């Protein structure tokens, strides 16, 4: 144990803010208008401090579509929503024939932010 760490323990100081990342399973790259992509997400924390909370928001820079949480919450752009689980799913439904890009931001109660950028191209193929 380093002298600094030992002093922290002796003084009753513990680390509160830990880095985190957001990982996803592979996501489809093409969507038809009205089609929904499932985005499976996992919040990975490097440490645990019990009172830490997380919130999520999204922004559509080049997109027309709808983003929902697996609990049915419909996201409004740039509004924060509590993230209550470390494993969660997002559902993006396309409303455009253009290329679409959305940015999802997860922020902890210490102000640390992770950004996830997702891009979708229009799938113009015909179903047979």
Order of alpha helices (4+ residues) and beta strands (2+ residues): alpha-beta-beta-beta-beta-beta-beta-beta-beta-beta
